Amino acid sequence: MRFLRHIIYIIAAVFGTIGAAAQVNTDQVVRIGQNALYFEDYMLSIQYFNQAIQAKPYLAQPYFLRAIAKLNLEDYNGAEADASTAIELNPYLTDAWEVRGVARQNLGKNRLAIEDYTKALEYIPRNRQLLFNRALAYQEIKENDRAAEAFDEVIGYYPGFENAYLGRARLLLERGDTVAAREDIDKALSINKNALNAYIMRADIAINSHRDYQAALDDIDQAIKLQPRMAGLYINRAFLRYNLDSYKGAMEDYDFALTLEPLNITALFNRGLLLAEVSDNDRALLDFDRVLELDPDNYRALYNRAMIYRAKGNTDGAIADISRVAERFPDFPGAIYLRAELYRERGQLARAEADYKRAKAAAKALKPVSAGEATEGAVDDNPAPDDEMQMPQELAAKRFASLLTVDDNATIEEEYNNTAIRGRVQDRRLNIEIEPMMLLSFYSSPTELRRNTYYIREVDDLNATRQLRFVLVVTNDVPAIDENMASRHFQSIEYYNSHLATHQPRPVDYIGRALDFITVRDYINAEKDLDRAIAMAPDLAISYLIRAQARYGRLQLERDSPQPGTDAITRASVTRSRLEDIAADLDEVIRLSPAMAVAYFNKGNVLFEMEDYALARLAYDKAIELKPDFGEAYYNRGYLELKAGDQNRGLADLSKAGELGIIPAYNLIKRISR
């Protein structure tokens, strides 16, 4: 469980507390950053705090404020590091101890979090949030007696604090004291009838204690009124409605959950089960296909898809799916028996007989369970797949085809969460992919976070000659051009055509026309012009850089519109050849201009596409060495490190990338940290 709190009261407490000795400009930058932080513009506030830290690295306050911003972006490693620096610079900054404690608690470092909360309590004893968070931390490390004492202490000081009752109720539930837990939950609701978590917890008690689905449904209905955009609530309500024989209501809830979260695997899986139950096999198959696209090793979905394939007469598909299940769970009789039936239907009697014998032996080997235990399959909070290997055939098959619920709806610390979407960029739906290549263009898309384009000395020198018809910039976010812009560049191409026909050609003329061709997406003619420029001046690094760009643009067009009649192998071969040519151009740029960080970054991207991840990482290393504030390089290197399984280094790089203004970094941090 994660313990993100919205600590806006901390911001209010520190407004105006920057030291008087600070220079006016640093003081002003921090104040602007505080304002952005107050209005939940976390990414923007970080950029201001970066400036203050760069100017005055000995001030604790900018590190502390940046830690708050990172905490709200769920970059807990980054928040912990910044809070630690703030504490080193000023150990009497009480709020920094609290922020670090919250970050550490989210990272599962509960003992260290307890130490931080205890230290902060020396300065501000009886602080409600500190006492409450410390109680939660004791519970997380299973020191339940100390947790109980801590919750009692909070309630003693603050008898009107409903979350303390809910925290103690959760502890009582772990101890099996349902009656006392229910009393605490009811007390919380008497204090605050809008306590979302109280309804969720009470519904859970109703389900697990005495299968009172109607009472649970009433509470979940109340929770949905309070939080109508939480997909998990609809998934759980669908489960309750199904158990109350409301198939239509359950289907409506799964449909709505998927409008909120189209990639929610639990909702897709459950809807597929319901569709299969009424023999709507085509639609059920679509849902299971989607589940397996998102999670190729989802054995529940494979099992159920195999059943649908069998019903539709696709015996080969059914055998392929159920064989994967049987391979993963070799002692699961249900899978082996189903495959035996499929082999028999296909006329492969020897294989069928072998599987029948194997299934029978596996069923005998499994431990017996009582009827009461078998009933547990009806309420399934996604048990570990390995559990299936210990079940008799009927129960195991039932669990593979049981509705799933989600158990992460109730978060005791809900009052601390910032529920507004503004600024919480980690919650936005983003496609996870590497940051694209840096391109040379006449246009860019500056933002509040990145107002300036990147610097390349050769580009600056070329602009200084004033021999291009437009100013050239370096960016990886080239905007789409409109009709007027395109017309302007076609006119420029005509100008170059006339000029080259009547004057002695110069490399810069071919470079200028090539850039116009690139702008209007005529990459073949751009490449020809750059060939001419390189032939005339083979030591001009910028020509190779632009030719690599033209070649990459051509490759993208070919991918979008492949030649008819070419097979996948041929297309892959052409793509590989194109990427090798682009890499060769970038190698030439690096030879001629070894301090150009952008060239190494682009080379890393090409190597990434070629799946040469080790060399790609080295290229990003060099880009960062040359340009320590290269956010895109940190992001791409972090992505590679995660891909290689090095989560600690990957998260560290993503944290740095986010700090430098790369918005998708926080989205990826959140996904990985779940």
C-alpha positions in Angstrom: 0.0 0.0 0.0 1.2 3.5 -0.8 1.0 6.5 1.5 1.1 9.5 -0.7 -0.1 12.6 1.1 -1.0 16.0 -0.2 1.1 18.2 2.1 -0.1 21.6 1.1 -0.1 22.8 4.7 3.7 22.4 4.6 3.8 24.8 1.7 1.7 27.4 3.6 4.0 27.0 6.6 7.1 27.9 4.6 5.8 30.7 2.4 8.1 33.7 2.9 10.7 31.8 4.9 13.6 32.1 2.4 16.6 33.6 4.1 16.9 37.3 4.0 20.5 37.0 2.9 19.5 35.4 -0.3 19.8 37.5 -3.4 16.7 39.0 -4.8 16.7 36.9 -7.9 17.0 33.6 -6.1 14.3 34.7 -3.6 12.0 35.6 -6.4 12.6 32.3 -8.3 11.8 30.3 -5.2 8.7 32.4 -4.5 7.5 31.8 -8.1 8.2 28.1 -7.7 6.2 28.1 -4.4 3.2 29.7 -6.2 3.4 27.0 -9.0 3.6 24.3 -6.3 0.6 25.8 -4.5 -1.4 25.6 -7.7 -0.3 22.0 -8.3 1.9 22.8 -11.3 4.5 20.4 -10.0 6.6 20.1 -13.2 6.9 23.8 -13.6 7.7 24.4 -9.9 10.6 21.9 -10.2 12.1 23.9 -13.0 12.1 27.0 -10.7 13.6 25.2 -7.8 16.3 23.8 -10.2 17.3 27.3 -11.0 17.5 28.3 -7.3 19.6 25.2 -6.5 21.9 25.9 -9.3 22.4 29.5 -8.1 22.5 28.7 -4.4 23.2 25.0 -3.8 23.7 25.6 -0.1 20.1 26.6 0.6 18.0 23.9 2.2 14.6 25.4 1.2 14.7 24.8 -2.6 15.6 21.1 -2.0 12.8 20.7 0.5 10.2 22.3 -1.8 11.4 20.2 -4.8 11.0 17.1 -2.6 7.3 18.1 -2.0 6.8 18.5 -5.8 8.4 15.1 -6.4 6.3 13.5 -3.7 3.1 14.7 -5.4 4.4 13.3 -8.7 5.0 9.9 -6.8 8.8 10.1 -7.5 9.5 8.8 -4.0 13.2 8.1 -4.6 13.7 11.6 -5.8 11.7 13.1 -2.9 13.8 11.1 -0.4 17.0 12.3 -2.0 16.0 15.9 -2.0 14.6 15.8 1.6 17.8 14.2 2.7 19.9 17.0 1.2 17.6 19.6 2.8 18.1 17.8 6.2 21.9 17.8 5.7 21.9 21.5 5.0 19.4 22.3 7.8 18.6 19.5 10.3 16.1 21.8 12.1 13.8 22.0 9.0 11.2 19.9 10.7 9.0 19.5 7.7 11.8 17.9 5.7 11.9 15.0 8.2 8.2 14.5 7.6 8.5 14.6 3.8 11.3 12.1 3.9 9.3 9.9 6.2 6.4 10.0 3.7 8.7 9.2 0.8 10.4 6.3 2.7 7.0 4.9 3.7 5.9 4.8 0.0 9.2 3.0 -0.8 8.5 0.4 1.9 11.3 1.7 4.1 9.0 1.8 7.1 11.6 1.5 9.9 13.5 4.5 8.5 10.2 6.3 8.1 9.4 5.7 11.7 12.7 7.2 12.7 12.0 10.3 10.6 8.5 10.7 12.1 9.9 10.3 15.6 12.6 12.9 14.9 9.9 15.3 13.6 7.8 14.7 16.7 10.6 15.9 18.9 10.0 19.4 17.4 6.2 19.2 16.9 4.8 16.7 19.4 1.2 15.5 19.1 1.2 16.4 15.4 -1.8 14.4 14.0 -0.3 13.5 10.6 3.0 12.4 12.0 1.4 10.2 14.7 -1.0 8.7 12.2 1.6 7.9 9.6 3.9 6.4 12.3 1.0 4.1 13.3 0.5 3.0 9.7 4.3 2.3 9.4 4.2 0.1 12.6 1.3 -1.8 11.1 3.2 -2.3 7.8 6.2 -3.9 9.6 3.7 -6.1 11.6 4.5 -4.6 15.0 0.8 -4.7 15.7 1.0 -4.0 19.4 2.9 -0.8 18.8 0.6 0.0 16.0 -2.4 -0.4 18.2 -0.9 1.8 20.9 -0.1 4.4 18.2 -3.6 4.4 16.8 -5.0 4.7 20.4 -2.7 7.6 20.9 -3.9 9.4 17.8 -7.5 8.8 18.7 -6.9 10.0 22.3 -5.5 13.3 21.1 -7.9 13.6 18.1 -11.2 11.8 18.7 -12.8 13.4 15.7 -10.1 12.1 13.2 -12.0 9.4 11.2 -9.0 8.0 9.4 -7.5 7.0 12.7 -10.5 4.8 13.3 -10.2 3.3 9.8 -6.5 2.6 10.4 -7.3 0.9 13.7 -10.1 -1.0 12.0 -7.8 -2.4 9.4 -5.5 -3.5 12.2 -8.4 -5.2 13.9 -9.4 -7.0 10.7 -5.9 -8.4 10.4 -6.3 -9.7 14.0 -9.6 -11.3 13.1 -11.7 -9.0 15.3 -14.5 -8.2 12.8 -16.9 -6.9 15.5 -14.5 -4.3 16.9 -13.4 -3.3 13.3 -17.0 -2.7 12.3 -17.5 -0.5 15.4 -14.5 1.6 14.4 -15.8 1.9 10.8 -19.2 2.9 12.0 -17.6 5.5 14.3 -15.7 6.9 11.3 -18.9 7.2 9.4 -20.6 8.9 12.3 -17.8 11.5 12.2 -17.8 11.8 8.4 -20.6 10.3 6.3 -18.5 10.9 3.2 -15.6 8.7 4.3 -15.1 6.7 1.1 -12.8 4.1 2.6 -15.3 3.3 5.4 -17.9 2.2 2.9 -15.3 0.1 1.0 -14.0 -1.6 4.2 -17.6 -2.3 5.5 -18.5 -3.8 2.2 -15.4 -6.1 2.4 -16.5 -7.2 5.9 -20.0 -8.0 4.6 -18.6 -10.1 1.8 -16.0 -12.0 3.7 -17.7 -12.5 7.0 -21.2 -13.7 6.0 -21.6 -13.4 2.3 -24.1 -10.5 2.7 -23.9 -9.3 -0.9 -26.8 -6.9 -0.6 -25.3 -5.1 2.4 -22.0 -4.9 0.5 -23.7 -3.6 -2.6 -25.4 -0.8 -0.6 -22.0 0.3 0.7 -20.3 0.1 -2.7 -23.2 2.2 -4.1 -22.4 4.8 -1.5 -18.7 4.7 -2.4 -19.5 5.1 -6.1 -21.6 8.2 -5.3 -18.5 9.7 -3.6 -16.0 8.5 -6.2 -17.8 8.0 -9.5 -14.6 7.8 -11.6 -12.9 4.9 -9.8 -12.9 1.8 -12.1 -12.2 -0.6 -9.3 -15.4 0.2 -7.5 -17.4 -0.7 -10.6 -15.5 -4.0 -11.0 -16.3 -4.9 -7.4 -19.9 -3.8 -7.7 -20.2 -6.0 -10.9 -19.0 -9.0 -8.8 -21.7 -8.2 -6.2 -24.4 -7.8 -8.8 -23.5 -11.0 -10.5 -23.8 -12.8 -7.1 -27.2 -11.2 -6.7 -28.2 -12.6 -10.1 -28.1 -9.3 -11.9 -26.2 -10.2 -15.1 -27.3 -7.1 -16.8 -26.1 -4.8 -14.0 -22.8 -6.6 -13.8 -22.3 -6.2 -17.5 -23.1 -2.5 -17.3 -20.6 -2.0 -14.6 -17.8 -3.8 -16.5 -18.6 -1.7 -19.6 -18.4 1.5 -17.6 -15.2 0.5 -15.8 -13.7 0.0 -19.3 -14.8 3.4 -20.4 -12.9 4.8 -17.4 -9.9 2.5 -17.9 -9.9 0.8 -21.4 -6.8 -1.2 -20.5 -8.1 -2.6 -17.2 -7.2 -6.3 -17.4 -9.5 -7.3 -14.6 -12.5 -5.7 -16.2 -11.7 -7.2 -19.6 -11.2 -10.6 -18.1 -14.4 -10.5 -16.1 -16.5 -9.2 -19.0 -15.1 -12.0 -21.1 -16.3 -14.6 -18.6 -19.8 -13.1 -18.5 -20.0 -13.0 -22.2 -18.8 -16.6 -22.4 -21.4 -17.7 -19.8 -24.2 -16.6 -22.2 -22.4 -18.0 -25.2 -21.6 -14.7 -26.7 -18.3 -16.2 -27.8 -17.2 -13.8 -30.4 -17.3 -10.8 -28.0 -15.8 -12.9 -25.2 -13.0 -13.9 -27.5 -12.3 -10.2 -28.3 -11.9 -9.5 -24.5 -9.6 -12.4 -23.8 -7.6 -11.5 -26.9 -7.2 -8.0 -25.5 -6.2 -9.4 -22.1 -3.5 -11.5 -23.6 -2.2 -8.6 -25.7 -1.7 -6.7 -22.5 -0.5 -9.6 -20.5 0.7 -12.5 -22.7 1.3 -14.8 -19.6 -2.2 -14.5 -18.2 -3.0 -18.2 -17.8 -6.6 -17.6 -16.7 -7.3 -15.8 -20.0 -5.5 -18.6 -21.9 -7.6 -21.3 -20.1 -10.8 -19.5 -20.9 -9.8 -18.6 -24.5 -9.1 -22.3 -25.0 -12.7 -23.1 -23.9 -14.0 -20.6 -26.4 -11.9 -21.8 -29.2 -13.2 -25.3 -28.5 -16.8 -24.0 -28.6 -16.1 -22.3 -31.9 -14.5 -25.4 -33.4 -10.9 -23.9 -33.4 -9.3 -27.1 -32.0 -5.7 -26.1 -33.0 -6.1 -22.7 -31.2 -7.6 -24.4 -28.1 -4.8 -26.9 -27.9 -2.1 -24.2 -28.3 -3.6 -22.2 -25.4 -4.3 -25.1 -23.0 -0.9 -26.6 -23.7 0.7 -23.3 -22.4 -1.5 -23.6 -19.3 -0.6 -27.3 -18.8 3.1 -26.5 -19.3 3.0 -23.8 -16.6 0.8 -25.9 -14.2 1.8 -29.5 -14.9 -0.2 -30.8 -12.0 -3.4 -29.0 -12.9 -5.8 -31.8 -13.9 -8.4 -29.5 -15.5 -6.0 -28.3 -18.2 -4.6 -31.7 -19.0 -8.1 -33.2 -19.1 -9.3 -30.5 -21.5 -6.4 -31.1 -23.8 -7.2 -34.8 -23.7 -10.7 -34.0 -24.9 -9.3 -31.8 -27.6 -6.9 -34.5 -28.8 -9.8 -37.0 -28.9 -11.9 -34.6 -30.9 -9.1 -34.2 -33.4 -8.7 -38.0 -33.6 -5.3 -38.1 -31.9 -6.3 -41.0 -29.7 -2.9 -42.0 -28.4 -2.2 -38.4 -27.2 -5.7 -38.2 -25.7 -5.2 -41.5 -23.8 -1.8 -40.3 -22.4 -3.4 -37.0 -21.2 -6.3 -38.9 -19.6 -4.0 -41.0 -17.6 -1.8 -38.0 -16.6 -4.9 -36.0 -15.5 -6.2 -38.9 -13.4 -2.9 -39.3 -11.7 -2.6 -35.5 -11.0 -6.1 -35.4 -9.5 -5.3 -38.3 -7.1 -2.1 -36.6 -6.1 -3.8 -33.4 -5.0 -4.8 -32.9 -1.4 -8.5 -33.2 -0.6 -10.5 -30.1 0.5 -13.7 -29.7 2.3 -16.9 -28.4 0.7 -16.4 -25.2 2.6 -13.0 -24.6 1.1 -14.3 -25.3 -2.4 -16.8 -22.5 -1.9 -14.0 -20.0 -1.5 -13.5 -20.1 -5.3 -16.6 -17.9 -5.7 -14.9 -14.9 -4.1 -11.5 -14.7 -5.7 -9.0 -11.8 -5.1 -6.7 -13.1 -7.7 -4.8 -15.8 -5.8 -1.3 -16.7 -6.8 -1.3 -19.0 -9.8 0.8 -21.5 -8.0 -2.1 -22.1 -5.7 -3.9 -23.9 -8.6 -1.3 -26.7 -8.4 -2.6 -27.6 -4.9 -6.3 -27.9 -5.8 -8.5 -30.7 -6.9 -9.7 -30.5 -10.5 -13.1 -29.0 -9.9 -11.9 -26.2 -7.6 -8.9 -25.4 -9.8 -11.0 -25.2 -12.9 -13.4 -23.0 -11.0 -10.7 -20.6 -9.9 -9.4 -20.3 -13.5 -12.9 -19.3 -14.5 -13.9 -17.1 -11.5 -14.6 -13.5 -11.5 -11.8 -11.3 -10.1 -12.2 -8.4 -7.7 -9.7 -5.7 -7.0 -8.5 -5.0 -3.5 -6.7 -1.6 -3.8 -9.7 0.7 -3.6 -9.4 1.5 0.1 -6.4 3.8 1.0 -6.5 4.8 4.6 -4.6 8.0 3.9 -7.1 9.2 1.3 -7.4 12.7 2.9 -3.8 13.4 2.0 -4.2 12.5 -1.7 -4.4 15.3 -4.2 -7.4 14.2 -6.2 -7.1 17.0 -8.8 -5.6 15.9 -12.1 -4.0 19.3 -12.8 -0.3 18.9 -12.3 -0.4 15.2 -11.6 1.2 14.2 -14.9 1.9 10.7 -13.7 -1.8 10.0 -13.9 -2.2 11.0 -17.5 -2.6 8.3 -20.2 0.7 8.3 -22.1 2.2 5.8 -24.5 5.4 4.5 -23.1 8.2 4.9 -25.6 11.6 6.4 -25.8 12.1 10.1 -26.4 12.5 10.7 -30.1 15.6 11.8 -32.0 16.8 15.4 -32.0 16.0 17.0 -35.3 17.1 20.2 -37.2 14.1 22.2 -38.1 12.9 25.7 -38.9 10.1 25.2 -36.3 9.8 24.1 -32.7 7.1 23.7 -30.1 8.3 25.5 -26.9 6.5 24.9 -23.7 6.6 26.4 -20.2 8.9 23.6 -19.2 11.2 23.8 -22.2 11.1 27.2 -23.6 14.5 26.9 -25.4 15.6 24.6 -28.1 18.9 22.6 -27.8 22.3 24.1 -28.7 24.6 22.7 -31.3 27.7 24.8 -32.1 27.6 23.9 -35.8 23.9 25.0 -36.0 24.7 28.3 -34.3 27.6 28.9 -36.7 25.4 28.1 -39.7 22.7 30.5 -38.5 25.4 33.2 -37.9 26.4 33.1 -41.6 22.8 34.2 -42.4 23.1 32.1 -45.6 19.9 30.1 -44.8 16.5 31.5 -45.6 15.1 30.6 -42.2 16.6 30.3 -38.7 17.5 26.7 -37.8 16.7 25.1 -34.4 17.4 21.8 -32.7 14.3 20.0 -31.2 12.7 16.6 -30.9 9.2 18.1 -31.1 8.7 19.5 -34.6 5.1 20.7 -35.1 3.0 19.8 -38.1 3.2 22.5 -40.8 0.1 24.0 -42.3 -0.7 24.9 -45.9 0.8 28.4 -45.7 4.0 27.1 -44.1 4.3 24.4 -46.8 3.8 27.0 -49.5 6.6 29.1 -48.1 9.0 26.2 -48.3 8.0 25.2 -51.8 8.7 28.8 -52.8 12.1 28.5 -51.0 12.9 25.3 -53.0 12.1 27.2 -56.2 14.4 30.0 -55.1 17.3 27.5 -54.5 16.5 25.9 -57.9 16.9 29.2 -59.6 20.0 30.2 -57.6 21.8 26.9 -58.2 21.1 27.2 -61.9 22.7 30.6 -62.2 25.4 30.6 -59.5 28.4 28.5 -58.5 26.9 25.8 -56.2 27.9 26.0 -52.5 27.4 23.3 -49.8 25.2 25.7 -47.8 22.8 26.0 -50.8 22.3 22.2 -51.0 21.9 22.1 -47.2 19.3 24.8 -47.2 17.3 23.2 -50.0 17.6 19.8 -48.3 16.1 21.3 -45.1 13.2 22.7 -47.1 12.7 19.3 -48.7 12.7 17.7 -45.2 10.1 20.3 -44.0 7.7 19.2 -46.8 8.6 15.5 -46.2 10.4 15.0 -49.6 13.2 12.9 -48.0 14.6 11.3 -51.1 15.4 14.7 -52.7 16.7 15.9 -49.4 19.1 13.0 -49.3 20.3 13.7 -52.8 21.1 17.3 -51.9 23.0 16.3 -48.8 25.0 13.8 -50.9 26.0 16.7 -53.1 26.9 18.9 -50.0 29.0 16.1 -48.6 30.8 15.5 -51.9 31.8 19.2 -51.9 32.7 19.5 -48.2 33.3 16.0 -46.7 34.4 17.4 -43.4 31.2 19.3 -42.6 29.6 17.5 -39.6 26.2 19.1 -40.0 25.7 17.6 -43.4 25.9 14.1 -42.0 23.6 15.0 -39.1 20.9 16.3 -41.5 21.4 13.4 -43.9 20.8 10.9 -41.0 17.6 12.9 -40.3 16.5 12.7 -43.9 17.2 9.0 -44.0 15.3 8.4 -40.8 12.3 10.4 -42.2 12.3 8.2 -45.3 12.4 5.1 -43.2 9.4 6.3 -41.2 7.5 7.0 -44.4 8.3 3.5 -45.7 7.0 2.0 -42.4 3.8 3.9 -42.6 3.2 3.0 -46.3 5.0 -0.2 -47.1 5.4 -1.2 -50.7 2.7 -3.7 -51.8 3.9 -7.2 -52.3 6.8 -7.0 -49.9 6.9 -9.6 -47.1 7.8 -9.1 -43.5 11.3 -10.5 -43.9 12.1 -8.2 -46.8 10.8 -5.2 -44.9 12.9 -6.1 -41.8 16.0 -6.4 -44.0 15.4 -3.0 -45.6 14.8 -1.4 -42.2 18.0 -2.9 -40.9 19.9 -1.6 -43.8 18.4 1.9 -43.5 19.3 2.0 -39.8 22.8 1.0 -40.5 23.2 3.8 -43.0 21.8 6.3 -40.4 24.2 5.0 -37.8 27.1 5.4 -40.2 26.2 9.0 -40.7 26.0 9.6 -37.0 29.4 7.9 -36.5 30.8 10.4 -39.0 29.2 13.3 -37.1 30.8 12.0 -33.9 34.2 11.7 -35.6 34.1 15.3 -36.9 32.4 16.8 -33.8 33.2 14.5 -30.8 31.7 17.0 -28.3 28.2 17.0 -29.9 25.9 15.3 -27.3 23.0 15.3 -29.7 24.8 13.0 -32.1 25.4 10.4 -29.3 21.8 10.7 -28.2 20.5 10.1 -31.8 23.0 7.2 -32.2 21.6 5.7 -29.0 18.1 5.9 -30.5 19.2 4.2 -33.7 20.9 1.4 -31.7 17.8 1.0 -29.6 15.8 0.4 -32.7 18.4 -2.1 -33.9 17.9 -3.8 -30.4 21.6 -3.3 -29.6 20.8 -2.2 -26.1 24.3 -2.4 -24.6 25.8 -0.1 -27.2 22.7 2.2 -27.0 23.3 2.6 -23.3 26.9 3.5 -23.9 25.8 6.2 -26.4 23.4 7.7 -23.8 26.2 7.6 -21.2 28.3 9.7 -23.5 25.5 12.1 -24.3 25.0 12.7 -20.5 28.7 13.0 -19.9 28.8 15.8 -22.5 25.6 17.4 -21.5 24.7 16.6 -17.8 21.3 18.3 -18.1 20.2 16.2 -21.1 16.8 15.1 -19.8 15.8 13.0 -22.8 19.0 11.0 -22.5 18.4 10.3 -18.9 14.9 9.2 -19.8 16.0 6.8 -22.6 18.8 5.4 -20.5 16.4 4.8 -17.6 14.0 3.1 -20.0 16.8 0.8 -21.2 17.9 0.0 -17.6 14.3 -1.0 -16.7 14.2 -3.1 -19.8 17.4 -4.8 -18.7 15.9 -5.4 -15.2 18.0 -2.8 -13.3 15.1 -1.1 -11.6 17.2 0.9 -9.1 19.3 2.6 -11.8 16.3 2.9 -14.1 14.2 4.7 -11.5 17.1 7.0 -10.6 17.5 8.0 -14.2 13.8 8.5 -14.7 13.7 10.7 -11.5 16.5 12.9 -13.0 14.7 13.0 -16.3 11.5 14.2 -14.6 13.5 16.8 -12.6 14.8 18.1 -16.0 11.3 18.4 -17.4 10.6 15.1 -19.2 6.9 14.6 -18.3 6.6 10.9 -19.3 9.2 10.0 -16.7 6.8 10.3 -13.8 4.2 8.3 -15.6 6.7 5.5 -16.1 7.9 5.8 -12.5 4.4 5.3 -11.3 3.8 2.2 -13.5 7.0 0.5 -12.5 6.6 1.3 -8.8 3.1 -0.2 -8.5 
